[in-house]
Amino acid sequence: MSRDIELIGLRQNNLKNVSLRLPKERLTVFTGVSGSGKSSIVFGTIAVESQRQLGETFSAFVRHRLPKHERPRAERMANLTAAVVVDQKPVGGGARSTVGTMTEVQALLRVLFSRRGTPSAGLASAYSFNDPQGMCPGCDGLGRTVEVDLDKLIDPELSLNQGALALHPIGSAPWQIYAESGLFDPDKPLRDFTDEERELLLRGSGFKVKRGKYMNTYEGVVLRFNRLYLQRAREHVDEEARPYVRERTCATCGGARLNAAALASRIDGRNLADYAAMEVTDLIEVLERLDDPVAEAAVESLRRIEAIGLGYLSLGRETPTLSGGEAQRLKTVRNLGSSLTGMTYIFDEPSVGLHPRDVHRLGDLLLELRDKGNTVLVVEHSRDLIELADHVVDLGPGAGTEGGRVVYEGTVAGLAAGGTLTGRMLRRVTPLKERVREPTGRLTIAGANAHNLKNVTVDVPLGVLTAVTGVAGSGKSTLMRQELVARHPETVLIDQSAIAASPRSTPATFLNAMDPLRRLFAEAHGVAPGMFSFNSAGACPVCKGRGEIRTDLAFMDPVTRVCEACGGSRYSGEALSYRVAGRTIADVLAMTAVEAAAVFELPGVARLSEVGLGYLTLGQPLSTLSGGERQRLKLAHRLRERGRVYVFDEPTTGLHMADVDTLLALLDRLVDDGNTVIVIEHDLDVVKRADWVIDLGPEAGQHGGRVVFEGTPAALAHASTHTAKYLAKALDSRRPGRP
């Protein structure tokens, strides 16, 4: 009996009847340009079908409460195992979720203190900031308090009739209670109110006032705000109220989150909050000296965090503040502690955000998962991780409709010797650029001390391409995204944050090209622009502008089919009866960016070709794009912001080696047009093409925060920093896998 995972006739998204046999208990890496179909196989087919079939093993009652997965488009899928997806999605949990709670190290430390802390606060729950027995009563365990900011909520220079209450527009019901109740002169500026009037306006209560023909209970502005926005859930303030509040460190616990009894309990002079504030690397040293079995278990987990390049984090770091790469690595650590075997672990570009020094550490962890008897599937562009694979599947030959085929399957050596685009890129050794540009001036950052920066002063050259490098956590992003932007606010910052990907959003809507397109059709035929919106009057009445009909079959898998009324176009018959240049609105949205740019002048569409996305259709749902395609789409959108200084934060995220070439050509054009481009990056091909390099380190966290090198890439290759060592190695033509 075959132990391989069998996949036959895969047709999900752009896959073209793909068939594969994937070896179990091996590390398989999926490669190919962005949009070639890698995620459609690994996530859209294998992960979905595994989770769907696993869900069928539960009772109907349980299945009804689980996410419902539609069966992927495939003829046959056999020998699947339970799948664990380790993606780059942000870790949830809100303000109460920390690195310590996510990795469960915090729970071990609570047990440790319940046994060895003096004086003892009680059981382990008495040391939890998420339990009433241990949380600070002043902030409910959040470490900070949120209070109304009166300077933003009211304008003392204005009267009620002039709009002194920022949150309550003139004429609204709350405004009427204050302005028309007869308690105040609505034409008197608030600065002229007596102390009694001001107190009544802000905090009065306990009586009723007349508002027109209604009688309402009076509640002061501050009391009403607190009741509606602050007393419901301290850890989450509604977006509507956020501009009118300020956060402060809790005065009761000083930000430690715990109550007095828990903070008084210490081990060798340190309390649990002290442990949570320490970097993982330093905490390991402290716990190793305790000679305690609970401490040893905590050290084992902490060493995994350190081994994956996150030793600079503290256990008290809130998980929503982690980058996608940091979150994914922490999920990996959590799964490494599992004793389950025979699982399928699926990773989405785990090398994102990693310095080359840390990539080999990640590779060791993936191999450890494999050696436990698991199947490991990885979507990846990193040369170093590809070279670790037992089996490689290369998708292509192109992206979108030009992809969706398996162009190579086999060993890494065979891929490197083959003729596919990935194979050629693996063989290539990118040299340093022959001539670097001369700077036209400089931007100075002086005395930067944010986060772990240690009084950094550095000159950033103007008119050139500068690469800012260093291990993860060394201070790169803090220096450029925070300190540089604060001193030079004209800087255009393009970060790696994800873009929204709803089925109703498309490249045309994201690039703000849809409104001009609708106006073009509307003016040509004298009808309202809404007629050409599938989210408004022009929507197909049957599918409501979705283009498909989804039938929920209760306890069975849902079924989705193309809408027969509109043929998947999303538009009504009336909307499709109007044409411009011989095309309906649906015809235009079915055009690729290259085709549309040749016929219509629409904002941003021509820029899609500049970032290698000329093959995308204007109406393709963003939810079907790969991570690399979304990253480049955002880049095309943001490049409309014309400035003289651009800061790109890891722009190669999600990009194939060939796509990086396209990106570098774009960056070079920006510089040649007279702009300054600063790239925070780990990709050594980008470093090689830079004119100037600023390397931070020497390590991460408190052991970093210094500029350890400034100069050209050629000079960096002969330096002694971590980046320098790996740059020199990358320039060596004797790479593994070369023929």
Beta strands, then each sheet from edge to edge (+ up, - down):
strand 1: 5-10
strand 2: 18-22
strand 3: 27-31
strand 4: 76-78
strand 5: 83-86
strand 6: 144-148
strand 7: 205-211
strand 8: 214-219
strand 9: 245-249
strand 10: 344-348
strand 11: 375-379
strand 12: 391-396
strand 13: 405-410
strand 14: 441-448
strand 15: 456-462
strand 16: 465-469
strand 17: 492-494
strand 18: 548-551
strand 19: 559-562
strand 20: 645-649
strand 21: 676-680
strand 22: 692-697
strand 23: 706-711
sheet 1: 2+ 1- 4+
sheet 2: 5+ 10+ 11+ 3+ 12+ 13-
sheet 3: 6+ 9-
sheet 4: 7+ 8-
sheet 5: 14+ 15-
sheet 6: 17+ 20+ 21+ 16+ 22+ 23-
sheet 7: 18+ 19-
end
